Amino acid sequence: MIKRNIEKFGAKVLDEYNKMLFVSGPRQSGKTTFAKAILNKFSQGSYLSWDIINDQKKILNTPYFFENESKDIKKKFLVVFDEIHKYKNWKNYLKGCYDGYNDEYNFIVTGSGRLDLFKKGGDSLFGRYFGVNLFPLSLGELENSFIEPDSFFNYLKEGFDKKQSLENYKQLFNFSGFPEPFLKNDRMFYNLWSNERKKTLIREDIRNAYPVRDISNIEILSNLLPYKVASPLSVNSLREDLSAAFDSIKSWLLLLEQFYYFFSIKPYSKSIFRAIKKEPKIYLYDWAEIEDEAKRFENIVAFHLYKTVLLWKSLGYGNYGLSYIRDKEGREVDFVVTKDDKTVFMAETKFNDENVSKNLLTFQQKTQTQFAIQVVNKKDILKKTSSNGLTQYIISADNFLQYLS
């Protein structure tokens, strides 16, 4: 369902807005399959991957090869470029394609690195594209649901329905949302797949994109990060672990985030006295790599919230964001969803505790956020309470995550 909504959005970008569509996301999340599925719906089109030598030669020898392939075709011809950002002159090449041919051709660009970061530095593509992320599977997607922001907030006001999806939830919890290990549902396969994915990401994707000398240190850093999940990330602490320079570690972290090994959320400090303002928290796209189950639980909830707010933002529903709250006394709320930098609801994860978190109530009151949700790793939990005119929910993860994208 989520991919169908992205597909509809893509059709609007290509046909109504007359822009290129950028689709980016983690390696092995299904971008190529998604692009080819769209291609199949066009009567005519062409797919090229920069990872295929013959396709590289075609682009280099005949840059506008699609002119020959689209002869005698009256309607728009779709061209899909996969991993084209690995080409040194990719921005100028796409600029030429769009400026010269956008009236007769549609262009989709997919990549396993964050194309929004690759765009930096003389961004010649401004005004020529809209982008969307394609992430691993989520529970809402598996349950064939997509809830727009207005509908979600209506559930917050009126109350959630009680429903279960334990089998899919447990499978996601144990094997991540990447399609292949999720469908295999096998621990040995997951271990082999996860090791190969990380090795390919670091030793091929990152190394091919940037002249990195310390590739072994990036591998060591990637092995440390699963233990840093769900806590404010200290670069100084990592510097001590790796015996490396502060700036080097910052650049390695940027590369790992740029290539979708992890995502980060920043602290929210507006109207919060003595709030932490700098250190982000990090979470993995492949949360099954995390041994600590309580941290893995927080990570899977973080992923669903992050994917949802980015999708709402990408589809044009508003300027949504995801943050966390922590003050200098160590009190914390795991997640705050904002719109235009104003809190709309906050969420706390508790692996087993069904009692409403005191910190959640404290910060809900301080920020006057109407809705607070405590997500628990137990089945059949759905409670609604109120305090000082504000609403709190305690809800099972396999229930709540179905309402997210």
SEMAR-975440 format. One line per field, with one value per residue (C-alpha): y, z, x; residue number from 1; chain. Coordinates in steps of 0.02 Angstrom, whole numbers, always signed. Example, Ala and Ser with C-alpha at 12.3 -4.5 7.8 and 13.67 -1.06 7.14 Angstrom:
// residues 2
Y = -225, -53 .
Z = +390, +357 .
X = +615, +684 .
k = 1, 2 .
c = A, A .
END
This chain:
// residues 405
Y = +0, +123, +89, +113, +286, +326, +262, +380, +522, +475, +480, +654, +713, +646, +692, +836, +926, +879, +845, +706, +584, +544, +383, +349, +227, +92, -43, -196, -102, -132, +25, -66, -180, -29, +66, -84, -107, +72, +43, -108, +2, +109, +35, +95, +136, +100, +47, +76, +40, +120, -43, -132, -105, -109, +21, +132, +119, +162, +322, +373, +333, +390, +504, +528, +347, +354, +458, +303, +186, +294, +321, +316, +320, +458, +464, +502, +378, +331, +321, +246, +280, +166, +214, +353, +457, +347, +432, +579, +700, +636, +804, +889, +736, +735, +921, +897, +757, +859, +1027, +953, +816, +837, +875, +706, +597, +554, +520, +418, +416, +287, +272, +183, +343, +498, +596, +753, +752, +709, +863, +980, +1085, +1189, +1113, +1125, +1013, +1135, +1149, +996, +855, +801, +665, +526, +394, +209, +123, -58, -136, -71, -146, -24, -72, -258, -233, -140, +22, +202, +334, +517, +642, +705, +527, +485, +638, +593, +425, +519, +621, +483, +332, +191, +28, -129, -242, -365, -407, -512, -627, -487, -382, -523, -559, -376, -369, -520, -500, -314, -241, -277, -384, -532, -577, -534, -656, -792, -782, -878, -827, -907, -825, -657, -669, -706, -571, -438, -466, -459, -302, -208, -261, -207, -42, +5, -77, -42, +97, +214, +173, +197, +364, +443, +423, +355, +294, +232, +108, -16, +117, +148, -39, -34, +118, +28, -116, +3, +98, -41, -19, +170, +159, +252, +364, +536, +504, +574, +594, +617, +445, +369, +462, +373, +205, +223, +329, +441, +626, +710, +776, +606, +521, +657, +630, +440, +460, +573, +439, +301, +409, +464, +282, +233, +131, +235, +385, +517, +625, +789, +852, +965, +1111, +1240, +1290, +1157, +1225, +1155, +1048, +961, +1046, +965, +778, +674, +499, +368, +216, +81, +39, -142, -149, -339, -309, -242, -375, -281, -312, -155, -47, -145, -112, +76, +67, -17, +115, +253, +184, +182, +360, +421, +336, +408, +590, +586, +512, +640, +777, +704, +686, +868, +851, +975, +1011, +864, +817, +693, +740, +684, +778, +764, +888, +906, +811, +657, +656, +605, +571, +459, +543, +704, +726, +907, +1009, +1178, +1151, +1137, +975, +875, +716, +629, +445, +342, +160, +41, -139, -206, -62, -22, +123, +293, +362, +508, +592, +577, +662, +796, +847, +832, +958, +1072, +1079, +1070, +932, +866, +684, +567, +384, +250, +102, -65, -231, -327, -389, -338, -172, -20, +109, +292, +409, +596, +713, +901, +905, +811, +636, +483, +315, +152, +37, -124, -102, -223, -117, +59, +29, -18, +164, +220, +208 .
Z = +0, +45, -118, -212, -135, -183, -357, -368, -306, -437, -576, -521, -515, -690, -779, -687, -617, -763, -648, -629, -488, -368, -268, -136, +7, +88, -16, -34, +12, -157, -258, -418, -405, -377, -526, -641, -585, -638, -800, -838, -829, -969, -1141, -1183, -1078, -1040, -882, -856, -704, -677, -593, -761, -871, -1035, -970, -920, -1096, -1171, -1068, -1101, -1288, -1329, -1187, -1259, -1312, -1275, -1433, -1537, -1425, -1429, -1617, -1682, -1504, -1487, -1299, -1166, -1149, -973, -935, -769, -709, -566, -458, -581, -437, -445, -611, -577, -690, -649, -603, -765, -863, -787, -810, -996, -1005, -918, -1000, -1174, -1167, -1023, -1142, -1228, -1090, -906, -795, -635, -537, -401, -282, -125, -63, -6, -166, -68, +5, -160, -232, -123, -206, -352, -357, -543, -524, -421, -485, -596, -478, -327, -213, -107, +5, -16, +149, +211, +250, +396, +485, +406, +235, +272, +334, +173, +261, +227, +345, +298, +437, +458, +480, +603, +709, +706, +783, +917, +956, +945, +998, +914, +863, +948, +820, +810, +691, +801, +669, +554, +701, +773, +602, +581, +756, +727, +545, +502, +364, +220, +102, +77, +258, +313, +189, +224, +410, +447, +570, +478, +315, +402, +476, +306, +220, +351, +346, +157, +152, +273, +181, +14, +84, +156, +38, -123, -108, +7, -63, -243, -205, -100, -90, +88, +157, +326, +264, +402, +534, +456, +472, +656, +683, +602, +724, +873, +824, +865, +1048, +1037, +977, +1075, +1172, +1132, +1022, +1086, +953, +1093, +1162, +989, +971, +1126, +1065, +895, +942, +793, +763, +804, +626, +550, +652, +606, +421, +439, +527, +387, +259, +353, +369, +187, +132, +245, +377, +513, +533, +668, +759, +843, +1015, +1030, +1145, +1113, +1280, +1372, +1517, +1524, +1370, +1280, +1111, +1015, +1027, +910, +941, +808, +749, +621, +466, +502, +684, +690, +709, +886, +1021, +1163, +1138, +1230, +1117, +965, +1017, +1030, +860, +770, +839, +789, +613, +592, +655, +549, +392, +422, +449, +298, +189, +247, +211, +41, -16, +24, +181, +280, +362, +484, +587, +720, +874, +1053, +1219, +1351, +1487, +1586, +1731, +1619, +1598, +1423, +1304, +1161, +1018, +976, +810, +755, +619, +580, +735, +849, +943, +884, +985, +1083, +1106, +1233, +1218, +1365, +1337, +1476, +1584, +1564, +1687, +1604, +1609, +1730, +1607, +1471, +1580, +1635, +1461, +1392, +1523, +1495, +1307, +1319, +1189, +1175, +1144, +1219, +1173, +1271, +1158, +1245, +1186, +1250, +1160, +1188, +1273, +1233, +1367, +1357, +1505, +1534, +1646, +1664, +1505, +1403, +1330, +1352, +1266, +1316, +1166, +1104, +972, +849, +860, +855, +716, +598, +602, +539, +366 .
X = +0, +139, +231, +67, +50, +230, +188, +39, +148, +279, +150, +98, +280, +314, +154, +70, +222, +337, +486, +612, +573, +716, +691, +823, +838, +944, +1026, +913, +754, +670, +706, +754, +603, +493, +565, +548, +367, +330, +424, +315, +161, +228, +209, +385, +536, +717, +811, +997, +1105, +1275, +1326, +1314, +1468, +1372, +1250, +1396, +1466, +1298, +1285, +1465, +1464, +1287, +1228, +1054, +1033, +846, +818, +855, +755, +599, +582, +403, +333, +203, +179, +308, +451, +510, +696, +753, +930, +983, +1134, +1179, +1249, +1405, +1446, +1562, +1467, +1294, +1218, +1269, +1216, +1042, +1029, +1060, +932, +798, +830, +837, +707, +583, +439, +455, +530, +501, +651, +663, +827, +856, +1003, +1062, +1144, +1050, +1029, +987, +1163, +1245, +1161, +1265, +1399, +1337, +1165, +1124, +971, +868, +690, +704, +652, +551, +616, +543, +620, +586, +623, +614, +446, +343, +194, +71, +135, +122, -56, -98, -141, -97, -165, -153, -110, -289, -353, -213, -251, -434, -388, -291, -447, -577, -474, -379, -461, -400, -317, -174, -34, +77, +151, +208, +266, +373, +446, +492, +564, +675, +728, +706, +598, +717, +613, +731, +773, +596, +521, +651, +612, +772, +908, +1053, +1001, +984, +1159, +1236, +1132, +1168, +1356, +1358, +1250, +1363, +1520, +1448, +1386, +1556, +1681, +1588, +1458, +1556, +1727, +1671, +1588, +1726, +1916, +1912, +2078, +2017, +1888, +1933, +1895, +1725, +1691, +1742, +1631, +1484, +1510, +1508, +1350, +1223, +1277, +1250, +1070, +934, +1056, +1125, +1277, +1442, +1576, +1703, +1659, +1681, +1846, +1910, +1846, +1929, +2081, +2041, +2021, +1855, +1833, +1872, +1737, +1612, +1649, +1634, +1467, +1406, +1453, +1363, +1208, +1219, +1221, +1075, +1164, +1079, +966, +971, +846, +890, +835, +684, +717, +581, +500, +603, +706, +884, +855, +996, +1012, +1154, +1179, +1069, +1006, +1040, +942, +980, +880, +926, +871, +886, +1072, +1042, +1063, +980, +793, +736, +845, +788, +609, +640, +726, +581, +460, +583, +593, +404, +386, +532, +468, +294, +345, +462, +325, +197, +323, +375, +194, +158, +52, +156, +322, +325, +477, +535, +637, +667, +669, +803, +850, +1010, +934, +924, +734, +684, +541, +591, +498, +409, +318, +311, +229, +306, +414, +261, +228, +78, +105, +242, +281, +376, +429, +424, +471, +358, +294, +108, +111, +117, +294, +316, +434, +304, +174, +298, +351, +175, +121, +271, +242, +51, +52, -125, -81, +50, +71, +161, +201, +230, +298, +147, -6, -188, -148, -255, -293, -342, -321, -319, -221, -246, -350, -220, -240, -127, -132, -49, -50, +30, +164, +84, -74, +0, +126, -14, -68, +102, +175 .
k = 1, 2, 3, 4, 5, 6, 7, 8, 9, 10, 11, 12, 13, 14, 15, 16, 17, 18, 19, 20, 21, 22, 23, 24, 25, 26, 27, 28, 29, 30, 31, 32, 33, 34, 35, 36, 37, 38, 39, 40, 41, 42, 43, 44, 45, 46, 47, 48, 49, 50, 51, 52, 53, 54, 55, 56, 57, 58, 59, 60, 61, 62, 63, 64, 65, 66, 67, 68, 69, 70, 71, 72, 73, 74, 75, 76, 77, 78, 79, 80, 81, 82, 83, 84, 85, 86, 87, 88, 89, 90, 91, 92, 93, 94, 95, 96, 97, 98, 99, 100, 101, 102, 103, 104, 105, 106, 107, 108, 109, 110, 111, 112, 113, 114, 115, 116, 117, 118, 119, 120, 121, 122, 123, 124, 125, 126, 127, 128, 129, 130, 131, 132, 133, 134, 135, 136, 137, 138, 139, 140, 141, 142, 143, 144, 145, 146, 147, 148, 149, 150, 151, 152, 153, 154, 155, 156, 157, 158, 159, 160, 161, 162, 163, 164, 165, 166, 167, 168, 169, 170, 171, 172, 173, 174, 175, 176, 177, 178, 179, 180, 181, 182, 183, 184, 185, 186, 187, 188, 189, 190, 191, 192, 193, 194, 195, 196, 197, 198, 199, 200, 201, 202, 203, 204, 205, 206, 207, 208, 209, 210, 211, 212, 213, 214, 215, 216, 217, 218, 219, 220, 221, 222, 223, 224, 225, 226, 227, 228, 229, 230, 231, 232, 233, 234, 235, 236, 237, 238, 239, 240, 241, 242, 243, 244, 245, 246, 247, 248, 249, 250, 251, 252, 253, 254, 255, 256, 257, 258, 259, 260, 261, 262, 263, 264, 265, 266, 267, 268, 269, 270, 271, 272, 273, 274, 275, 276, 277, 278, 279, 280, 281, 282, 283, 284, 285, 286, 287, 288, 289, 290, 291, 292, 293, 294, 295, 296, 297, 298, 299, 300, 301, 302, 303, 304, 305, 306, 307, 308, 309, 310, 311, 312, 313, 314, 315, 316, 317, 318, 319, 320, 321, 322, 323, 324, 325, 326, 327, 328, 329, 330, 331, 332, 333, 334, 335, 336, 337, 338, 339, 340, 341, 342, 343, 344, 345, 346, 347, 348, 349, 350, 351, 352, 353, 354, 355, 356, 357, 358, 359, 360, 361, 362, 363, 364, 365, 366, 367, 368, 369, 370, 371, 372, 373, 374, 375, 376, 377, 378, 379, 380, 381, 382, 383, 384, 385, 386, 387, 388, 389, 390, 391, 392, 393, 394, 395, 396, 397, 398, 399, 400, 401, 402, 403, 404, 405 .
c = A, A, A, A, A, A, A, A, A, A, A, A, A, A, A, A, A, A, A, A, A, A, A, A, A, A, A, A, A, A, A, A, A, A, A, A, A, A, A, A, A, A, A, A, A, A, A, A, A, A, A, A, A, A, A, A, A, A, A, A, A, A, A, A, A, A, A, A, A, A, A, A, A, A, A, A, A, A, A, A, A, A, A, A, A, A, A, A, A, A, A, A, A, A, A, A, A, A, A, A, A, A, A, A, A, A, A, A, A, A, A, A, A, A, A, A, A, A, A, A, A, A, A, A, A, A, A, A, A, A, A, A, A, A, A, A, A, A, A, A, A, A, A, A, A, A, A, A, A, A, A, A, A, A, A, A, A, A, A, A, A, A, A, A, A, A, A, A, A, A, A, A, A, A, A, A, A, A, A, A, A, A, A, A, A, A, A, A, A, A, A, A, A, A, A, A, A, A, A, A, A, A, A, A, A, A, A, A, A, A, A, A, A, A, A, A, A, A, A, A, A, A, A, A, A, A, A, A, A, A, A, A, A, A, A, A, A, A, A, A, A, A, A, A, A, A, A, A, A, A, A, A, A, A, A, A, A, A, A, A, A, A, A, A, A, A, A, A, A, A, A, A, A, A, A, A, A, A, A, A, A, A, A, A, A, A, A, A, A, A, A, A, A, A, A, A, A, A, A, A, A, A, A, A, A, A, A, A, A, A, A, A, A, A, A, A, A, A, A, A, A, A, A, A, A, A, A, A, A, A, A, A, A, A, A, A, A, A, A, A, A, A, A, A, A, A, A, A, A, A, A, A, A, A, A, A, A, A, A, A, A, A, A, A, A, A, A, A, A, A, A, A, A, A, A, A, A, A, A, A, A, A, A, A, A, A, A, A, A, A, A, A, A, A, A, A, A, A, A, A, A, A, A, A, A .
END
